[in-house]
Amino acid sequence: MTIVRLLAAADAEVSEAAAYFDDQRNGLGKRFERDLLDTLELLREHPLAGKAVTKQSRSLRLRRFKYNIVYVLDGDEIIVVAVAHHRRRPGYWRRRLATIR
């Protein structure tokens, strides 16, 4: 079975986004987290589902929110590098790639 691991920075992004969405509307943060978990489950079943972004990273869009899961495949592990908004600070997560190899 494929293991999914979030880098600490990616985990912090999830918490920040969920808190932001809850501030906008009660319960919206939970919907964001559910969308994220559903997308992670899809990745667990189909690790190559995301499009290639760099030689080592891939990206898959959440279904309902304008966020991408940026990840690296490492054997039987999916390492989530970032949970990044579509338009805010594009490519900021690239420097994190050096920390996982």
Biopython code that builds the backbone (N, CA, C, O; Angstrom):
import numpy as np
from Bio.PDB.StructureBuilder import StructureBuilder

atoms = [
    (1, "MET", "N", (0.838, -1.192, 0.000)),
    (1, "MET", "CA", (0.000, 0.000, 0.000)),
    (1, "MET", "C", (0.876, 1.246, 0.000)),
    (1, "MET", "O", (1.905, 1.298, 0.674)),
    (2, "THR", "N", (0.461, 2.227, -0.751)),
    (2, "THR", "CA", (1.192, 3.479, -0.846)),
    (2, "THR", "C", (0.944, 4.321, 0.402)),
    (2, "THR", "O", (-0.188, 4.458, 0.866)),
    (3, "ILE", "N", (2.026, 4.879, 0.930)),
    (3, "ILE", "CA", (1.965, 5.734, 2.114)),
    (3, "ILE", "C", (1.999, 7.188, 1.652)),
    (3, "ILE", "O", (2.758, 7.531, 0.745)),
    (4, "VAL", "N", (1.189, 8.040, 2.263)),
    (4, "VAL", "CA", (1.202, 9.465, 1.971)),
    (4, "VAL", "C", (1.769, 10.186, 3.186)),
    (4, "VAL", "O", (1.303, 10.006, 4.311)),
    (5, "ARG", "N", (2.792, 11.011, 2.934)),
    (5, "ARG", "CA", (3.423, 11.778, 4.011)),
    (5, "ARG", "C", (3.459, 13.242, 3.599)),
    (5, "ARG", "O", (3.880, 13.564, 2.487)),
    (6, "LEU", "N", (3.025, 14.121, 4.480)),
    (6, "LEU", "CA", (3.074, 15.557, 4.218)),
    (6, "LEU", "C", (4.305, 16.144, 4.887)),
    (6, "LEU", "O", (4.579, 15.860, 6.053)),
    (7, "LEU", "N", (5.048, 16.966, 4.147)),
    (7, "LEU", "CA", (6.115, 17.725, 4.774)),
    (7, "LEU", "C", (5.474, 18.665, 5.791)),
    (7, "LEU", "O", (4.311, 19.040, 5.646)),
    (8, "ALA", "N", (6.218, 19.039, 6.801)),
    (8, "ALA", "CA", (5.679, 19.920, 7.845)),
    (8, "ALA", "C", (5.122, 21.216, 7.252)),
    (8, "ALA", "O", (4.082, 21.707, 7.690)),
    (9, "ALA", "N", (5.812, 21.763, 6.262)),
    (9, "ALA", "CA", (5.349, 23.007, 5.636)),
    (9, "ALA", "C", (4.019, 22.803, 4.920)),
    (9, "ALA", "O", (3.160, 23.684, 4.949)),
    (10, "ALA", "N", (3.841, 21.658, 4.281)),
    (10, "ALA", "CA", (2.580, 21.362, 3.595)),
    (10, "ALA", "C", (1.456, 21.177, 4.609)),
    (10, "ALA", "O", (0.334, 21.632, 4.389)),
    (11, "ASP", "N", (1.760, 20.509, 5.715)),
    (11, "ASP", "CA", (0.772, 20.321, 6.776)),
    (11, "ASP", "C", (0.342, 21.671, 7.339)),
    (11, "ASP", "O", (-0.838, 21.875, 7.627)),
    (12, "ALA", "N", (1.286, 22.592, 7.497)),
    (12, "ALA", "CA", (0.965, 23.940, 7.982)),
    (12, "ALA", "C", (0.074, 24.675, 6.982)),
    (12, "ALA", "O", (-0.826, 25.416, 7.380)),
    (13, "GLU", "N", (0.319, 24.475, 5.695)),
    (13, "GLU", "CA", (-0.521, 25.107, 4.678)),
    (13, "GLU", "C", (-1.956, 24.613, 4.756)),
    (13, "GLU", "O", (-2.893, 25.390, 4.571)),
    (14, "VAL", "N", (-2.132, 23.337, 5.028)),
    (14, "VAL", "CA", (-3.474, 22.769, 5.168)),
    (14, "VAL", "C", (-4.186, 23.423, 6.349)),
    (14, "VAL", "O", (-5.341, 23.833, 6.233)),
    (15, "SER", "N", (-3.501, 23.519, 7.476)),
    (15, "SER", "CA", (-4.100, 24.128, 8.670)),
    (15, "SER", "C", (-4.468, 25.589, 8.436)),
    (15, "SER", "O", (-5.541, 26.041, 8.835)),
    (16, "GLU", "N", (-3.564, 26.322, 7.785)),
    (16, "GLU", "CA", (-3.829, 27.742, 7.507)),
    (16, "GLU", "C", (-5.017, 27.915, 6.567)),
    (16, "GLU", "O", (-5.870, 28.774, 6.789)),
    (17, "ALA", "N", (-5.070, 27.104, 5.523)),
    (17, "ALA", "CA", (-6.176, 27.216, 4.566)),
    (17, "ALA", "C", (-7.501, 26.842, 5.221)),
    (17, "ALA", "O", (-8.505, 27.523, 5.016)),
    (18, "ALA", "N", (-7.513, 25.769, 6.004)),
    (18, "ALA", "CA", (-8.753, 25.357, 6.679)),
    (18, "ALA", "C", (-9.233, 26.444, 7.633)),
    (18, "ALA", "O", (-10.430, 26.727, 7.696)),
    (19, "ALA", "N", (-8.310, 27.058, 8.377)),
    (19, "ALA", "CA", (-8.682, 28.146, 9.292)),
    (19, "ALA", "C", (-9.228, 29.343, 8.514)),
    (19, "ALA", "O", (-10.213, 29.957, 8.923)),
    (20, "TYR", "N", (-8.591, 29.670, 7.400)),
    (20, "TYR", "CA", (-9.064, 30.774, 6.566)),
    (20, "TYR", "C", (-10.482, 30.506, 6.078)),
    (20, "TYR", "O", (-11.350, 31.374, 6.172)),
    (21, "PHE", "N", (-10.717, 29.305, 5.558)),
    (21, "PHE", "CA", (-12.051, 28.985, 5.041)),
    (21, "PHE", "C", (-13.096, 28.983, 6.151)),
    (21, "PHE", "O", (-14.232, 29.399, 5.922)),
    (22, "ASP", "N", (-12.736, 28.523, 7.351)),
    (22, "ASP", "CA", (-13.680, 28.571, 8.472)),
    (22, "ASP", "C", (-14.002, 30.008, 8.870)),
    (22, "ASP", "O", (-15.120, 30.300, 9.294)),
    (23, "ASP", "N", (-13.029, 30.905, 8.735)),
    (23, "ASP", "CA", (-13.286, 32.319, 9.013)),
    (23, "ASP", "C", (-14.263, 32.905, 8.001)),
    (23, "ASP", "O", (-15.035, 33.809, 8.321)),
    (24, "GLN", "N", (-14.221, 32.383, 6.777)),
    (24, "GLN", "CA", (-15.122, 32.867, 5.733)),
    (24, "GLN", "C", (-16.547, 32.364, 5.931)),
    (24, "GLN", "O", (-17.517, 33.103, 5.759)),
    (25, "ARG", "N", (-16.647, 31.084, 6.298)),
    (25, "ARG", "CA", (-17.962, 30.485, 6.526)),
    (25, "ARG", "C", (-17.776, 29.245, 7.397)),
    (25, "ARG", "O", (-16.938, 28.389, 7.112)),
    (26, "ASN", "N", (-18.553, 29.166, 8.437)),
    (26, "ASN", "CA", (-18.454, 28.050, 9.369)),
    (26, "ASN", "C", (-18.643, 26.716, 8.637)),
    (26, "ASN", "O", (-19.614, 26.532, 7.902)),
    (27, "GLY", "N", (-17.702, 25.794, 8.849)),
    (27, "GLY", "CA", (-17.782, 24.480, 8.226)),
    (27, "GLY", "C", (-17.061, 24.370, 6.896)),
    (27, "GLY", "O", (-16.841, 23.264, 6.403)),
    (28, "LEU", "N", (-16.688, 25.500, 6.305)),
    (28, "LEU", "CA", (-16.022, 25.465, 5.008)),
    (28, "LEU", "C", (-14.620, 24.868, 5.134)),
    (28, "LEU", "O", (-14.142, 24.217, 4.205)),
    (29, "GLY", "N", (-13.965, 25.080, 6.258)),
    (29, "GLY", "CA", (-12.646, 24.490, 6.493)),
    (29, "GLY", "C", (-12.707, 22.967, 6.487)),
    (29, "GLY", "O", (-11.813, 22.308, 5.955)),
    (30, "LYS", "N", (-13.756, 22.411, 7.075)),
    (30, "LYS", "CA", (-13.939, 20.952, 7.073)),
    (30, "LYS", "C", (-14.185, 20.444, 5.650)),
    (30, "LYS", "O", (-13.714, 19.367, 5.286)),
    (31, "ARG", "N", (-14.914, 21.208, 4.856)),
    (31, "ARG", "CA", (-15.144, 20.815, 3.459)),
    (31, "ARG", "C", (-13.832, 20.817, 2.675)),
    (31, "ARG", "O", (-13.600, 19.949, 1.833)),
    (32, "PHE", "N", (-12.971, 21.808, 2.964)),
    (32, "PHE", "CA", (-11.656, 21.858, 2.332)),
    (32, "PHE", "C", (-10.843, 20.615, 2.720)),
    (32, "PHE", "O", (-10.243, 19.965, 1.865)),
    (33, "GLU", "N", (-10.832, 20.298, 4.006)),
    (33, "GLU", "CA", (-10.083, 19.123, 4.474)),
    (33, "GLU", "C", (-10.635, 17.832, 3.858)),
    (33, "GLU", "O", (-9.863, 16.937, 3.514)),
    (34, "ARG", "N", (-11.943, 17.727, 3.717)),
    (34, "ARG", "CA", (-12.548, 16.536, 3.104)),
    (34, "ARG", "C", (-12.133, 16.421, 1.641)),
    (34, "ARG", "O", (-11.808, 15.333, 1.165)),
    (35, "ASP", "N", (-12.146, 17.551, 0.929)),
    (35, "ASP", "CA", (-11.719, 17.563, -0.467)),
    (35, "ASP", "C", (-10.250, 17.134, -0.568)),
    (35, "ASP", "O", (-9.885, 16.368, -1.459)),
    (36, "LEU", "N", (-9.429, 17.619, 0.328)),
    (36, "LEU", "CA", (-8.018, 17.242, 0.359)),
    (36, "LEU", "C", (-7.854, 15.748, 0.612)),
    (36, "LEU", "O", (-7.092, 15.081, -0.088)),
    (37, "LEU", "N", (-8.557, 15.224, 1.600)),
    (37, "LEU", "CA", (-8.457, 13.797, 1.914)),
    (37, "LEU", "C", (-8.943, 12.927, 0.755)),
    (37, "LEU", "O", (-8.350, 11.888, 0.466)),
    (38, "ASP", "N", (-10.008, 13.345, 0.100)),
    (38, "ASP", "CA", (-10.508, 12.600, -1.060)),
    (38, "ASP", "C", (-9.466, 12.575, -2.186)),
    (38, "ASP", "O", (-9.262, 11.549, -2.834)),
    (39, "THR", "N", (-8.813, 13.718, -2.405)),
    (39, "THR", "CA", (-7.798, 13.797, -3.447)),
    (39, "THR", "C", (-6.569, 12.973, -3.074)),
    (39, "THR", "O", (-5.966, 12.336, -3.938)),
    (40, "LEU", "N", (-6.194, 12.978, -1.797)),
    (40, "LEU", "CA", (-5.069, 12.153, -1.349)),
    (40, "LEU", "C", (-5.382, 10.667, -1.520)),
    (40, "LEU", "O", (-4.500, 9.881, -1.864)),
    (41, "GLU", "N", (-6.620, 10.288, -1.283)),
    (41, "GLU", "CA", (-7.016, 8.889, -1.469)),
    (41, "GLU", "C", (-6.929, 8.508, -2.955)),
    (41, "GLU", "O", (-6.494, 7.407, -3.291)),
    (42, "LEU", "N", (-7.341, 9.414, -3.828)),
    (42, "LEU", "CA", (-7.200, 9.179, -5.261)),
    (42, "LEU", "C", (-5.727, 8.987, -5.620)),
    (42, "LEU", "O", (-5.383, 8.092, -6.393)),
    (43, "LEU", "N", (-4.866, 9.822, -5.061)),
    (43, "LEU", "CA", (-3.425, 9.690, -5.313)),
    (43, "LEU", "C", (-2.884, 8.372, -4.793)),
    (43, "LEU", "O", (-2.042, 7.741, -5.433)),
    (44, "ARG", "N", (-3.366, 7.959, -3.638)),
    (44, "ARG", "CA", (-2.915, 6.687, -3.061)),
    (44, "ARG", "C", (-3.239, 5.528, -4.020)),
    (44, "ARG", "O", (-2.447, 4.598, -4.174)),
    (45, "GLU", "N", (-4.390, 5.601, -4.647)),
    (45, "GLU", "CA", (-4.817, 4.557, -5.579)),
    (45, "GLU", "C", (-4.173, 4.700, -6.966)),
    (45, "GLU", "O", (-3.925, 3.705, -7.647)),
    (46, "HIS", "N", (-3.906, 5.947, -7.374)),
    (46, "HIS", "CA", (-3.370, 6.237, -8.707)),
    (46, "HIS", "C", (-2.258, 7.287, -8.582)),
    (46, "HIS", "O", (-2.483, 8.458, -8.887)),
    (47, "PRO", "N", (-1.090, 6.888, -8.148)),
    (47, "PRO", "CA", (-0.006, 7.850, -7.891)),
    (47, "PRO", "C", (0.412, 8.693, -9.099)),
    (47, "PRO", "O", (0.947, 9.787, -8.922)),
    (48, "LEU", "N", (0.186, 8.223, -10.282)),
    (48, "LEU", "CA", (0.571, 8.978, -11.474)),
    (48, "LEU", "C", (-0.561, 9.859, -12.010)),
    (48, "LEU", "O", (-0.471, 10.371, -13.126)),
    (49, "ALA", "N", (-1.610, 10.036, -11.231)),
    (49, "ALA", "CA", (-2.767, 10.815, -11.679)),
    (49, "ALA", "C", (-2.437, 12.281, -11.919)),
    (49, "ALA", "O", (-3.039, 12.915, -12.785)),
    (50, "GLY", "N", (-1.502, 12.821, -11.174)),
    (50, "GLY", "CA", (-1.147, 14.228, -11.328)),
    (50, "GLY", "C", (-0.267, 14.455, -12.539)),
    (50, "GLY", "O", (0.382, 13.536, -13.040)),
    (51, "LYS", "N", (-0.257, 15.700, -13.003)),
    (51, "LYS", "CA", (0.590, 16.026, -14.152)),
    (51, "LYS", "C", (2.000, 16.349, -13.678)),
    (51, "LYS", "O", (2.189, 16.883, -12.584)),
    (52, "ALA", "N", (2.972, 16.028, -14.495)),
    (52, "ALA", "CA", (4.371, 16.314, -14.168)),
    (52, "ALA", "C", (4.582, 17.832, -14.170)),
    (52, "ALA", "O", (4.148, 18.537, -15.081)),
    (53, "VAL", "N", (5.266, 18.313, -13.116)),
    (53, "VAL", "CA", (5.562, 19.740, -13.003)),
    (53, "VAL", "C", (7.059, 19.970, -13.198)),
    (53, "VAL", "O", (7.468, 20.887, -13.910)),
    (54, "THR", "N", (7.859, 19.142, -12.567)),
    (54, "THR", "CA", (9.301, 19.133, -12.754)),
    (54, "THR", "C", (9.693, 17.682, -13.011)),
    (54, "THR", "O", (8.826, 16.812, -13.099)),
    (55, "LYS", "N", (10.983, 17.416, -13.132)),
    (55, "LYS", "CA", (11.433, 16.044, -13.371)),
    (55, "LYS", "C", (11.029, 15.114, -12.234)),
    (55, "LYS", "O", (10.788, 13.927, -12.457)),
    (56, "GLN", "N", (10.953, 15.642, -11.024)),
    (56, "GLN", "CA", (10.654, 14.770, -9.897)),
    (56, "GLN", "C", (9.303, 15.024, -9.235)),
    (56, "GLN", "O", (8.884, 14.230, -8.393)),
    (57, "SER", "N", (8.614, 16.098, -9.587)),
    (57, "SER", "CA", (7.359, 16.412, -8.885)),
    (57, "SER", "C", (6.165, 16.382, -9.828)),
    (57, "SER", "O", (6.286, 16.539, -11.043)),
    (58, "ARG", "N", (5.015, 16.175, -9.215)),
    (58, "ARG", "CA", (3.740, 16.118, -9.925)),
    (58, "ARG", "C", (2.740, 16.978, -9.160)),
    (58, "ARG", "O", (2.978, 17.343, -8.008)),
    (59, "SER", "N", (1.628, 17.297, -9.801)),
    (59, "SER", "CA", (0.617, 18.146, -9.186)),
    (59, "SER", "C", (-0.774, 17.641, -9.557)),
    (59, "SER", "O", (-1.035, 17.264, -10.700)),
    (60, "LEU", "N", (-1.659, 17.644, -8.564)),
    (60, "LEU", "CA", (-3.047, 17.247, -8.797)),
    (60, "LEU", "C", (-3.962, 18.254, -8.123)),
    (60, "LEU", "O", (-3.775, 18.596, -6.956)),
    (61, "ARG", "N", (-4.943, 18.719, -8.860)),
    (61, "ARG", "CA", (-5.879, 19.741, -8.376)),
    (61, "ARG", "C", (-6.923, 19.120, -7.460)),
    (61, "ARG", "O", (-7.399, 18.009, -7.693)),
    (62, "LEU", "N", (-7.270, 19.867, -6.407)),
    (62, "LEU", "CA", (-8.407, 19.470, -5.584)),
    (62, "LEU", "C", (-9.667, 19.641, -6.428)),
    (62, "LEU", "O", (-9.699, 20.449, -7.356)),
    (63, "ARG", "N", (-10.675, 18.895, -6.105)),
    (63, "ARG", "CA", (-11.893, 18.897, -6.914)),
    (63, "ARG", "C", (-12.699, 20.191, -6.759)),
    (63, "ARG", "O", (-13.177, 20.738, -7.753)),
    (64, "ARG", "N", (-12.854, 20.683, -5.536)),
    (64, "ARG", "CA", (-13.757, 21.808, -5.289)),
    (64, "ARG", "C", (-13.062, 23.117, -4.920)),
    (64, "ARG", "O", (-13.682, 24.178, -4.984)),
    (65, "PHE", "N", (-11.814, 23.062, -4.545)),
    (65, "PHE", "CA", (-11.097, 24.259, -4.115)),
    (65, "PHE", "C", (-9.940, 24.522, -5.075)),
    (65, "PHE", "O", (-9.419, 23.597, -5.698)),
    (66, "LYS", "N", (-9.549, 25.770, -5.188)),
    (66, "LYS", "CA", (-8.499, 26.161, -6.123)),
    (66, "LYS", "C", (-7.113, 25.943, -5.507)),
    (66, "LYS", "O", (-6.320, 26.874, -5.362)),
    (67, "TYR", "N", (-6.854, 24.703, -5.157)),
    (67, "TYR", "CA", (-5.571, 24.301, -4.588)),
    (67, "TYR", "C", (-5.064, 23.071, -5.317)),
    (67, "TYR", "O", (-5.842, 22.257, -5.814)),
    (68, "ASN", "N", (-3.750, 22.952, -5.371)),
    (68, "ASN", "CA", (-3.090, 21.787, -5.940)),
    (68, "ASN", "C", (-2.302, 21.064, -4.857)),
    (68, "ASN", "O", (-1.754, 21.692, -3.950)),
    (69, "ILE", "N", (-2.251, 19.767, -4.957)),
    (69, "ILE", "CA", (-1.341, 18.979, -4.141)),
    (69, "ILE", "C", (-0.101, 18.766, -4.996)),
    (69, "ILE", "O", (-0.171, 18.151, -6.061)),
    (70, "VAL", "N", (1.023, 19.270, -4.532)),
    (70, "VAL", "CA", (2.291, 19.075, -5.225)),
    (70, "VAL", "C", (3.013, 17.963, -4.482)),
    (70, "VAL", "O", (3.190, 18.031, -3.266)),
    (71, "TYR", "N", (3.434, 16.927, -5.227)),
    (71, "TYR", "CA", (3.986, 15.755, -4.562)),
    (71, "TYR", "C", (5.114, 15.120, -5.350)),
    (71, "TYR", "O", (5.309, 15.392, -6.534)),
    (72, "VAL", "N", (5.845, 14.274, -4.661)),
    (72, "VAL", "CA", (6.952, 13.519, -5.238)),
    (72, "VAL", "C", (6.703, 12.049, -4.940)),
    (72, "VAL", "O", (6.283, 11.698, -3.837)),
    (73, "LEU", "N", (6.958, 11.202, -5.904)),
    (73, "LEU", "CA", (6.873, 9.757, -5.693)),
    (73, "LEU", "C", (8.245, 9.258, -5.284)),
    (73, "LEU", "O", (9.246, 9.545, -5.940)),
    (74, "ASP", "N", (8.281, 8.513, -4.200)),
    (74, "ASP", "CA", (9.539, 7.951, -3.702)),
    (74, "ASP", "C", (9.284, 6.503, -3.305)),
    (74, "ASP", "O", (8.953, 6.216, -2.155)),
    (75, "GLY", "N", (9.438, 5.603, -4.254)),
    (75, "GLY", "CA", (9.142, 4.194, -3.999)),
    (75, "GLY", "C", (7.657, 4.010, -3.735)),
    (75, "GLY", "O", (6.823, 4.364, -4.568)),
    (76, "ASP", "N", (7.327, 3.452, -2.564)),
    (76, "ASP", "CA", (5.927, 3.249, -2.171)),
    (76, "ASP", "C", (5.388, 4.414, -1.348)),
    (76, "ASP", "O", (4.393, 4.271, -0.639)),
    (77, "GLU", "N", (6.037, 5.548, -1.443)),
    (77, "GLU", "CA", (5.626, 6.702, -0.648)),
    (77, "GLU", "C", (5.324, 7.887, -1.555)),
    (77, "GLU", "O", (6.026, 8.140, -2.534)),
    (78, "ILE", "N", (4.263, 8.607, -1.203)),
    (78, "ILE", "CA", (3.931, 9.872, -1.847)),
    (78, "ILE", "C", (4.263, 10.947, -0.825)),
    (78, "ILE", "O", (3.694, 10.976, 0.266)),
    (79, "ILE", "N", (5.181, 11.824, -1.182)),
    (79, "ILE", "CA", (5.570, 12.903, -0.280)),
    (79, "ILE", "C", (4.923, 14.179, -0.781)),
    (79, "ILE", "O", (5.224, 14.650, -1.878)),
    (80, "VAL", "N", (4.028, 14.739, 0.030)),
    (80, "VAL", "CA", (3.339, 15.976, -0.331)),
    (80, "VAL", "C", (4.256, 17.138, 0.037)),
    (80, "VAL", "O", (4.558, 17.368, 1.208)),
    (81, "VAL", "N", (4.683, 17.850, -0.974)),
    (81, "VAL", "CA", (5.611, 18.959, -0.821)),
    (81, "VAL", "C", (4.860, 20.239, -0.468)),
    (81, "VAL", "O", (5.338, 21.052, 0.324)),
    (82, "ALA", "N", (3.677, 20.411, -1.065)),
    (82, "ALA", "CA", (2.906, 21.632, -0.836)),
    (82, "ALA", "C", (1.434, 21.391, -1.129)),
    (82, "ALA", "O", (1.073, 20.530, -1.931)),
    (83, "VAL", "N", (0.604, 22.163, -0.468)),
    (83, "VAL", "CA", (-0.812, 22.274, -0.793)),
    (83, "VAL", "C", (-0.960, 23.742, -1.161)),
    (83, "VAL", "O", (-1.172, 24.601, -0.306)),
    (84, "ALA", "N", (-0.844, 24.005, -2.462)),
    (84, "ALA", "CA", (-0.644, 25.359, -2.967)),
    (84, "ALA", "C", (-1.864, 25.891, -3.708)),
    (84, "ALA", "O", (-2.485, 25.187, -4.505)),
    (85, "HIS", "N", (-2.193, 27.144, -3.430)),
    (85, "HIS", "CA", (-3.255, 27.826, -4.162)),
    (85, "HIS", "C", (-2.830, 27.963, -5.617)),
    (85, "HIS", "O", (-1.643, 28.106, -5.909)),
    (86, "HIS", "N", (-3.783, 27.921, -6.516)),
    (86, "HIS", "CA", (-3.487, 27.967, -7.951)),
    (86, "HIS", "C", (-2.702, 29.198, -8.373)),
    (86, "HIS", "O", (-1.837, 29.109, -9.244)),
    (87, "ARG", "N", (-2.986, 30.335, -7.775)),
    (87, "ARG", "CA", (-2.413, 31.579, -8.289)),
    (87, "ARG", "C", (-1.476, 32.299, -7.330)),
    (87, "ARG", "O", (-0.727, 33.174, -7.764)),
    (88, "ARG", "N", (-1.490, 31.974, -6.080)),
    (88, "ARG", "CA", (-0.643, 32.684, -5.120)),
    (88, "ARG", "C", (0.770, 32.122, -5.122)),
    (88, "ARG", "O", (0.959, 30.916, -4.959)),
    (89, "ARG", "N", (1.729, 32.955, -5.300)),
    (89, "ARG", "CA", (3.154, 32.600, -5.247)),
    (89, "ARG", "C", (3.487, 31.342, -6.047)),
    (89, "ARG", "O", (3.945, 30.360, -5.463)),
    (90, "PRO", "N", (3.278, 31.341, -7.331)),
    (90, "PRO", "CA", (3.547, 30.132, -8.120)),
    (90, "PRO", "C", (5.005, 29.677, -7.984)),
    (90, "PRO", "O", (5.929, 30.487, -8.047)),
    (91, "GLY", "N", (5.186, 28.390, -7.801)),
    (91, "GLY", "CA", (6.511, 27.808, -7.747)),
    (91, "GLY", "C", (7.284, 27.980, -6.455)),
    (91, "GLY", "O", (8.426, 27.530, -6.361)),
    (92, "TYR", "N", (6.684, 28.627, -5.443)),
    (92, "TYR", "CA", (7.397, 28.863, -4.187)),
    (92, "TYR", "C", (7.882, 27.568, -3.543)),
    (92, "TYR", "O", (8.884, 27.568, -2.827)),
    (93, "TRP", "N", (7.190, 26.482, -3.787)),
    (93, "TRP", "CA", (7.465, 25.191, -3.156)),
    (93, "TRP", "C", (8.681, 24.489, -3.746)),
    (93, "TRP", "O", (9.154, 23.510, -3.169)),
    (94, "ARG", "N", (9.202, 24.959, -4.876)),
    (94, "ARG", "CA", (10.315, 24.275, -5.544)),
    (94, "ARG", "C", (11.543, 24.142, -4.653)),
    (94, "ARG", "O", (12.274, 23.157, -4.761)),
    (95, "ARG", "N", (11.777, 25.091, -3.794)),
    (95, "ARG", "CA", (12.951, 25.012, -2.908)),
    (95, "ARG", "C", (12.800, 23.874, -1.888)),
    (95, "ARG", "O", (13.797, 23.410, -1.335)),
    (96, "ARG", "N", (11.587, 23.431, -1.639)),
    (96, "ARG", "CA", (11.360, 22.323, -0.714)),
    (96, "ARG", "C", (11.818, 20.987, -1.297)),
    (96, "ARG", "O", (12.103, 20.051, -0.551)),
    (97, "LEU", "N", (11.888, 20.898, -2.599)),
    (97, "LEU", "CA", (12.295, 19.635, -3.235)),
    (97, "LEU", "C", (13.685, 19.193, -2.774)),
    (97, "LEU", "O", (13.951, 17.998, -2.646)),
    (98, "ALA", "N", (14.552, 20.146, -2.529)),
    (98, "ALA", "CA", (15.925, 19.813, -2.095)),
    (98, "ALA", "C", (15.941, 19.174, -0.708)),
    (98, "ALA", "O", (16.892, 18.474, -0.361)),
    (99, "THR", "N", (14.912, 19.407, 0.075)),
    (99, "THR", "CA", (14.893, 18.882, 1.445)),
    (99, "THR", "C", (14.468, 17.423, 1.515)),
    (99, "THR", "O", (14.605, 16.796, 2.565)),
    (100, "ILE", "N", (13.957, 16.872, 0.422)),
    (100, "ILE", "CA", (13.465, 15.499, 0.487)),
    (100, "ILE", "C", (14.359, 14.502, -0.229)),
    (100, "ILE", "O", (14.083, 13.303, -0.187)),
    (101, "ARG", "N", (15.383, 14.937, -0.863)),
    (101, "ARG", "CA", (16.281, 14.014, -1.583)),
    (101, "ARG", "C", (17.626, 13.951, -0.935)),
    (101, "ARG", "O", (18.504, 13.228, -1.405)),
]
sb = StructureBuilder()
sb.init_structure("model")
sb.init_model(0)
sb.init_chain("A")
sb.init_seg("    ")
for serial, (resi, resn, name, xyz) in enumerate(atoms, 1):
    if name == "N":
        sb.init_residue(resn, " ", resi, " ")
    sb.init_atom(name, np.array(xyz, "f"), 0.0, 1.0, " ", f" {name:<3s}", serial, name[0])
structure = sb.get_structure()
